[in-house]
Amino acid sequence: MLSAVMCLMCGVAVEPAEVRGSDVRAAIDVLSEAILAAHQPGSHWDPPRMPAGESTRQHLGGYSALATLALLTAGHDAQAPPLCHAIAWLEQIEPDGTYAVAFRAQVWAALPDRYLPALQRDIDRLTSSFHWEQGGWDYLCKPVNRIPRVSPSTRHVAVLALHAAAERGIEIPRPLLERVEQATIASQHDDGGWSYYEGEAASGSMTSAGVFSLLLVEDLLGRAKDRRAGEARRRAMQRGLDWLDDRFVALPCPGGGRCAKFPQYWLYALERLALASGLRTLAGQDWLREAVATTLNRLCRRDDTGTWAVASGNSTSKLRQRCFGLMLLHRAAAPLACAHLNLGDDDVAPASSLVERLATEFEHQTSWQSVAMTDPVDVWLESPLVLATGGAPPDFLRPHRRAIAAAIRTGGPPPAIPEVVKLTTYLNRGGLLVAISRSGGFAASVRQLAALAAPTGSWSRLDRTHPALSLLRPARPSPRVEAFARGGRPLILLLTGPADEALTNIWAMATERTPFPARLDFTAAAVAPNAAAAAEIDVTFAGNSHVPGAAEALQAWSLRTGSGLRCRAVPLAASHESSGLVVISAQDLEEDWGEIEQLLAAGRVVLLATPPGTEQAAVDHAAAAGISLTGPHAAPWASEFAASWRPYSRQHGLARPGLDLRMGRAGAGELVIAGSDMLHAVLDRPVWGVHGHDAATSRATFLSLAKHAAQPRGGAPDGRQLPATPVAATMHP
């Protein structure tokens, strides 16, 4: 790619597939430092002399507003210099340009309430300078008889300011918004794109600006606007998205022309649109990775040690690019709050509403994305929960209704439905499906999906004290919420009624109120460089586990880190044929205890990873078998790493020092009982209410115990216990 070639001249280029959250965070720091370093002695970022082609009248205050907004967006303290000085300077000046006024208005909207009068004044200027006949703004923020050329770009930044002001409670005239919508749709090209000026070819940046302006107007007008206008708006937005999907490349700006001179504005405009509309791919590419990699390679450099620095140059153009780049990277670093799964009834409002509520009410910046049944499960798992809405059963279930009903009624094999297989895989790997029902038919289909995906699960009605309805604050009004759970962990939540208030609690429950990794931190499992050389150590997950995906998750982690574990899941009876550690999560110890005793008599190491609430039954069976249990403090294999707990366990006082294990010898065999969750933990999918160690501790425990189990059982010739090979626990995501 061109950006990679450019970057190779000054450092080591980063490819889109290689981008990690750590790269983004490092680039945010160096770009912030570069912007701060460009602060002028006069307490602002305006250049001493405007670049060629830019007048002081149009752009006075514009660079300072843009730099201030970029730093505020990235989380810098408005009360610390030089930001506080720039804000004071912006209060003293009176800019004349639409860009400058619009960006300054967004600065006021990001500050405390005492700046609301200043925000109101800038919004009044934007509304009074709006040209009703042409449906846009001139470059100068003042009433004019005629705008020589109406640009989607000035309309874009002005609507951004209006939207930011509306979020702070300032009323925006509805007729103005309706006129903006009409003019934006009218200026769309026959091919679906928008151009900077009438008569030019459409470009990526102007098409992004056009679609995003319509999205913002839709949000401000509300979705209940008259049906005919709403359909015209949605058709225009879809045509614009199709234009981008047909032509997307990160660099240069599609369509070229004037917009090719401003590549960073193109990526900034694209990101605002794509994140707001939940897009994941354009032209079959992960647009976010492409945009972030291009930004990193254009504005920064990385040396061969992986250290990031800002690219050379201190021109006004560089300042503008760095500001747009900083805002892009900051939003790219935000985690996903949820994914919206399109089941044929594509109502994305709950996903968008959740992101908005988390931002405005809880000051938590997130985004969302749409996923499809054709996307890999790894894509679904990039967010803490998947939302699905519906007023009718999904199309993929309808041809199989009778076969599904027969399978559920008789317990026979279900029909082979690829979508159900994918949903099963998602739930087994720790996913949470939140289904918002608008009809009895959709709710019934969700129940069928649950029965097919997890036959051992069960439904229950949640009361108002459940975390899903109360964790952050009581949900009022409250929907009817039913939970489908297995092994103490909810897999599906079925909501009927007003869902918005409950969704924030459900998000907090699915993240344990802790930051979820950014999307760029999720990567496909790749074999570590030393994985081939690592000795393979067997870990057998035996029986009908209440966490079917645990073996797969531990195997994926082992491949990423080269830890050398070979994990497989087998029926309990087949575990006698395996070697190494045997992990059993027995649903019925009365039935399975005989098999466990046979394994111990054969000198095996058996880990009983008990479902929540069943530890005492395992302890009682061990006592009845004459097995004396102690803590793990004396075991060399358990003393090589510090144990840490998930937030729920810590906040509720359930966490204890060290590993929550009990161990005992049974002849040549050894029994280990886990009193807290280990299987859910290796999925690394937290959920409020499931008590246990964190993922790193559970993985390290499996690794250390598996290495111990691979050693010969029994004692040394002098009666001493054979020492375990010291293990350095690998704490890897």
N, C-alpha and C positions, 0 to 999 in steps of 0.2 A: 504494500500500500504506500501511497505517496508520502503520508505523514511519517511512516517508518523510515523511508529514505531520507527525508529531511532531518529526522532526529539523529540518524546515524552519523551525521556530520558533526554533532556536538555531544553525543552520548550514546547510551544503549537504548534502542527503541523498545517500547512495550507493545506487544500484539494484543488485540482485543481479548483473545482467549486467556491471556496471561494476567489481565488486570485483576488486582486484589483490592480489598478495602483498605489495606495498609498503604498501598500506592496512592490511593485517593486522599487519604488523611494526610500523608506526607506532603502531597502537592498542595492541598489546602493551606498547610502551614507556610510553605515557601511562597505561594502566591500572596497570601495575606501579608507576609513580611515585605514583599516587593511593593505592594500597594501602599502600605504604611510608610515605606521609605520614600515614596514619591510625593508625600505630603509637602505642600509649599509653605514657605515661611509665613505667608499671610493667612495661615489657618484654614487652608482649603486645598483642593486638588485641581482647581482650574489652572491651565498652563499660563505662563506669563504672556504668551502670544498664541492665538488660536492657529491650528494647522491650516495650510492652504485649502481654500474651498469652504472653510467654516467661519462664520461671522461671530463676533463677540455678542452681537444682539441676539442671535438665535441660540447660542450655546452657553451664555453666561450662567454659571451655576450647574450646568449639565454634568460636567465631569465630576464635580464635587458631590452632587447628588447621587450619581451612579456609583462612585467609590464608597460613599457612606452607606448606600443601600447594600452593596456587595458585602461589606464588612459586617453590617448588622445581620444580614442573612446568614453569614457564616458564624454568627454567635459572638461577635466581639462586643465588649462592654461600651455602651453609649456614653457612660460617664467618665471613661478613661481617655486621656489624650492619645492621639490627636483627634479622635472621633468627636469628643465634646466640643473642641474648638471648631471643627468643620460644621457641626450642627448649629453652633452659635452664629457662624458666618452665614450659613444658609438662611437663618432667620432674619438677617439684616439686609439681604439683597432682594431685588425684585426681578427675577428672570423673565425674559420675554418669549423664549422659545417653548413650543409645546413639549418637546422632549424633556427640557429642563424642568418645567412645571410638573409634568407627569411623574418623573423620577423623584422629584422633591416631595410630591404628595405621597408617594410610596414610603419615603423615609418617615414622614410624619405618622403614617399609619402603623409603622413598626415601633413607635415610641409611646411612652405613657400618655395618660389622658390629658395632661396639661398641653399637649401639642395638638389636640383636637381642633381648637379654633384656627390654627395655622393650616391644618388639613382642610377644614371647611372653606377657607379662603382660596386655596388652590383648586378645590373642586368647583367652587363658584366660577373661577376663571375658566376652567375647562368647559363647563356647561355653557357659559356666556359666549365663548369663542366657537362653539360648535356651529357648523354651517348646515342648517336644516335641509336646504335644497339638495346639497351634494352629499350629505350624510357623512361628513368627516371633519378633519381639522387641518388647518394650514400649518406651515412650519412655525409661524408666529402665533402665539397664544393670544389672539385678539380677534374681535369680529371683523370680517372682511366681506366685500361684496361678491367676490368670486375667488375660489381656490384654483390657481393655475393647474395644479395636478394633485389629485387626491391620492394619497398613498396608504396602502394597508398598514404600513409601519407606524405612521402617526396615529392612525385609528387604534392600532394594537396597543401602543404604550399608553394612550389616553384611557382605553377601556381597562387596562391593567390598574391604572390609578383609581378609576371609578369603582372597580371591584374591591380593591383594598380598602377604600373609604367605606363602602357598604358593609364590609365585615366589621368595621368599627362603629356601625350604627348610623352613618350618614345616609340620608335618603337621596337616591338618584332618580331623577325624573323618568318615569316609565315611558312617556312618548319619545324621549331622546334615545333610550335603549332600543325601542322598536324601530326607530329610524336608522340607527346604526345597523341593526340586523338587516333591514330591507336593502340599504346601500351596499352592505357587504355581499349579500347574495347576488345583487344586481351586477356587481363588478367581477363576479366569478367568470372565468373563461369557459368556453365550450368543453375544453379538455379536463375541467375540474380544478385547475390551478388558479392562482392569483399572481399578478405581476406588480412590480413597484410602480410603474406608470402605465396608463392606458396605452395600448398599442405595442407594448413590449411582450416578449415571451414570458410565460409563467416561470417562477423560480421557487426553490424549496423554502427559503426564508419567508417569502411573502405568502406562500400557500400555508405554511405553518401559522403565520400571523393571522391569516384570514380564518382558518378553522378555529384557532384558539379564541379569537374575538367572538365567534359565534358561541363557543362553549361558555365563555364568561357571561355573555348576554343571556344565554339560556339559564344559567345559574341565578342571575340577578332577576330575570323575569319570572322564574319558577316554571316548572314543567307543566303547570296547569294552564298555560297560555292556550289561546284558541287552537283547535286541532289543525286547521288548515295551515296556519303560520308555523306551527310546530313541525308538521310534516315537511314543509319547504326547507326549514332550517336543518332538519336531520338529513334530508337528501343532499343539501349543499355540503354539510360536514362530511358525509360519507364519500361524496365525489372528491372532496379535497384529500381525504385519507387515502382513497384509491390512487390519486395522482402521486402522492408520496410513496405509496407502496410499490408503484410501478417503477419509480425512478430513484429510490433512495441510495445515496452514497454519502458517507460522512464528509468526504472532501474530494473534489470541490463541491460547492453548493449546487444541487441539481438545477438545471435551467440556465445557470451562469448569469450573464449580463451584469448589471450594476451590483447585484447581490453577491457575485463572486469576490468582490473586494472586501466583504465583511463576513469571513467564514465563521468567526466565533459568534456573531449575532445569529447566524443561521442555526448553529447547534444549540444556542440558548433558546431560541424560539421553538425549535423542534422539541427540546426537552420539556419545556413548559406544556406544550400541547400533548406530547406522548404520555407524560406522567398523569396529566389531568384526565386523559381518556383511557388510561389503563393499557396502552399498547405495549406489547412485548417485542414484537418483531416487525420489521419493515423490509420488503423485498427479500424475505426469508432470512434476514440477518438480525441478530440481537442489537437493535439500534443503540441501546444504552452502552453496551461494551464498545461498540464502534465509536460513538460520540466521546466517551471518556478517554479511550486510547488516543483518539485524534487530538483531543484537548491536551492531554499529558504530553504528547510528542511535539505539539506546536508551542506550548507555553513553558515547558519544563525540560529538564534533561536528567537522565539517570546514569550514574557512573557504573563501572563493572562491579562495585560492591553493593549496588542496590540503593545507594543514597541519592535522594532527589534534591535538585536545586532549580532555581528559576532560570529560564533561558535569558541570554544577554539582551540588553536594549532597554532604554528608558524613555522612549518616545511617547507622545500622547496617544498614538495608535496602540502601542503596547499596553498602556494603562487601561484603555477601553477594553482590549482583548482580555486582559487579566481579570477585569471586573466581571465580564460576562462568563469567563471561564471559572472564576471562583464560585459564582452562583450555581453554575451547572454542576460542578463537582460536589458542592455542599448538598444539593438535592440528590445527587447520585449516591451519596453516603447514607442517605436516610433508609431505614429498614422498611420493608413492606408490612403494612398493617394486615392485609388480607389479599386473597385472590378471588376474583369473581369467575365462577365456572358457568359457562354458557350451556344450559340444558335445553335450549330452544326457546326460552322466554327471557330475553336478554335485558333484564332490568338491573342496571348497574348502580341505581341510586343508593342502595344500602352501603355498597363499598365506598362510594364517594362521600356519603354522609359520615361514615365511620372515620375516614381520614380527616374530614373537616372538624369533627367533634374533638378528636384527639389533639388537633392543633389549637383550636380556639379555647377549649375548656380545660385541657390538661397540659398544654404547651409541649406536646410531643409530636415532633415532625416525622411523618411517615408518608408512604405512597401506597398505591395499589396497582394491580395488573389483572388483565383478563387472561384466563387460561381456557383451553379447549380440551375435549376428550382425546384429541390427537396429540396433545403435548405429553412429554415424558413425565412420569411421577416426580422426578427430581425437580421439575419446574413447579409443580404444585406445592412441593415442600419448601419452596423459597420464602413462603409466608407462614405465619403461625396458624392460620385457618383458611379454609376455602368456603366462600359463600355461594349458595345456589338459591335462586328464587324461582317460583313457578306458580302458574295458575292451572296447569294441566300436567299429566304424566309425561315424562321425557319420551321422545319418539323411539328411542332404542329399546324401550321396554314393551311397547304396545304389541309387536308381533309375538311376544312370548308370554302374554298374560296368563294363559291357561297352564302352560308348562311351569311357570313360576309358582302359581297357586298350588299345583299338584306337588311340586318339590317341597314347598314349605309345609304342606299338610301331611305328607307321608314321610318326610325326612330323606327322600330319595335324592339322587344327583340332580343338581340344577341344570338348566340349559346353558350352553356355552355362549355367553354374551361378552364380547371383548370389553365393553364399557364397565361391566360389573367386575370383571377381572382386574381392571385398572383401579377401580374404586377400592377393591379388596386390598390390593397392594398398597395403596395410599394409606388406608386405615391401619394395616399391619405395621407400617413404618412410622406410626405415631401421628398420622394426620388427623385433623379435626374438621369434619364437615358440618357447616351450619346451614340448615335448610330453612328458608323463610317461605311459608306456605300461604297461598292466596286461594286455595281450593282444597276440598276434601280429596279430590283425585290425586293432586300432587302429594299431599300428606301420605296417602295410602301407598303411593309409589316409593316414597322414602322409606316407609316401613318394610316394603318388599326388598329394597336394596340392602337394608340393614340385616334382614334375615338371611339373605344370600351371602353377604360379605363376612358376617361374623355370627354363625349359628349359635355359639355359646353365649352371646351377649343378651342383655335384657333391657327393657324400657322401664323408665320411672318418670313420674311427674315431679318437677322441681318446685320447691316452695320458695317464698320470697327471701329466705335467709341464705339460699344457695349462692356461692360466689358468682354464678352466671347472672344473677339478678341483683347482686349487692356488693361486689368486691370493691369497686371504686366508689359507688354511691347507689342508693336504692333506685331501681328502674321504675319510673312513674311517667306515663302509664306503663304497666307491665304486661308483656305478652304471655300467653300460655307457652311454657317451655317444657318439652319432654326430652329426656336424655337416654341415649342408647349407649350402654357402657359394657366393658368387658375387663375383668380383673381390676376393678376400681377406677379405671380410666374412661372418661367419656370419649366415644368415637364419633357420635352424631348428636347434634342438638337440633330439634325440630321446633321452630317458633311459629306461632299463629297469633296474629295481632300486631300492634305497633312494636317494631323491633329496634328502632334507633337507640333508645335508652339502654336496652339490654346489650347491644353489640359492644359498647365500650367496656362493659364488665366482662363479656365473653373474651374480648381481645386481651384484657388484663389477666384473665384466668389462663388463657392459652400461652401467655408469655411469662407467667409468674411475676408480672409487673416489673420485668427487667428488660433491658434493651435486647431486641431480636437482631441477629446479624443482618447486615445490609445484603442486598441481592448479589452484589459483586463478590461477597465472601463465600457464596455457595458455588462450588465447582464439582464437576463430575469426579467420581472416585478414580484416581489415577495411581498406578503402581509406583511406589517410591523407588528411587534409583538403586537402593540396596535390597529391595524386596526379594529379588531372585536369589540372593545369597543367604537370606535368612532361613534358619532351620524351621521346618514346618512342625507345629505343635498342635495336636488334635484337641478341639473343644467340641463335644457332642451335646447338642441341645435335644434332650429326649422327652418323649411324652407329648401330650396335647397342651402345648404351652399357651398361657393366656396372653403372651406377647409373641405372636408368630414371627414378627420381623426382627427379633433380637439377634438371631444368628446371622442374618443377612447384614444387619447394621454393624455388628462386631467384625464381620469379615471385611466389609468395605473399609472400616477404620484401619484394620490390619494391613490391607493393601496400600492405603495412603501412607502409612507410617513405616512399612517394612517390618512390622512387629513379629511376623512369622506365625501367626495363628491360622489354623485351617479349621473353619467352623462349618458345621453341617447340622441339619435338623433331621431326626429319625424317630420312628415310634419307640416307645420305651423298651419294648422287647428286643429291638435291634441294637440297643446301646451296648449289649454284652460283646458285640463283635467289634466295637471301636476300641481305640486306645486313648490314653490321656484323660483329661477332665471330662466328667459327665455332669451336665447341668440339667436339673429336673425342676419343672414348675408344675407340680401335681395339683390337679383340681380336686382329687379325691385320694387322700393318703391311705384311707382304709383299703382301697382297692390296689394301690400301687406300692404299698410299703414292702410287700414280699419281694418285688423286683429290686427295690432299693437295698434290702438286706443281702440279696444275692450279689449285687455289685460290690458291696462292702466286703463280703466274705471272699470275693475274688481279688481283694487288695486294691480296689479302685478308689480314687478320690471323687466324692460325690458332693456337688453343690446343690443344696435345696434352695432355689430362688423362689420363695413362697409368695403367692399372691397376697396383696394387702389384707391384713386381718387374720391370716391363717398361720402365722408363725408359731403360736402356742400349740397348735395341733402337731406340728413337726417336732417341737420340743418334747411333747408328751410321748410321742411314738419313740423318740430316741431314748427317753428315760425308761420306757417299758422294755426296750431292747437292751438295757444295761449300758448304754453309752453315756459316759460322763462328759458334760459339755463345759467348756471354759471359753474365756474371751480370746481374741487373737493376739494379745500382747506378747505371748511367748513364741509365736511362730516367726521364724526369720523371713519367710516370704511376705509377711504382712507388715514388716517394719521398715520397708525401704521408701515409703512415700507417705505424705501427709494427706489425710482424708478431708474432703470438703463436701459441703451439703448444698442442696438446692435451696432457693430462697424461702419456699413455703416451710421447710423443716427448720430453718434458722429462725424465721420470724415467729413461729409458733412454739419455740422452745423444745423442739423434738430432736435437734441436733446434739450429738454427744461427741466428746473427743475420740478420735480414732475410728476404726471401722466397726460398723454395727454387725458383727458376725459372732456366731458361737461355733466352736469346733470340738470334735471328740474323735478318739481312736476306736475303731471297731475291728479288732484283730489286725490284719495287715492293711485294712482300708481306713479311710478317714472321711468323716462326715462334716460338712460345713453348712450351717444354716444362716441364710441372710435374713435378718429381721426387718430390713427396710428394702425399698425398691432398688433392684439392680438392672432388671431387664428393660423396664421403661427407660431407665437412665441412659443405656447405651444407644437408644434411638436418638438421644439428644433433642427430644421434643418435649419441653417442659409443660407441665400443667399444674395449676394451683390445686392442692388437695391431695396429691400423690406424694407421700413421704419417702425421702431417700437421698442417697448421695448424688452428686452431680455426675455428668457424663465422664469427665476426666477421671474421677476417682473410680467409677465402676469399670471403665475400660482398663485402667491400671490394675485393678483387683483381678479381673479376668486374666490379664496377661501374666501377672505374678503367680496366681494360683495354678494356671495352666502349665507354666514352667516347673512349678513344684510337682505337679501331678505327673509330669513326664519323667521324673526321676524314679529309680527303683524304690519300691516300698519296703518298709521294715527298718531295722536299725543297723548300725555298724557292728563289727565283730565284738567290740567291747561294750555293746549295749547302748551306745550313744545314738541319738537321732541323727540321721544324715542331714547335713546342712543343705539349705536351699541355695541355688545360685542367686547371688544378689541381683536385684532387678532395679533398673532406673526407669521409673514410670514415665512413659511418654505422654505428656499432656498436649494432645493435638486435636484441633477441632474436627 
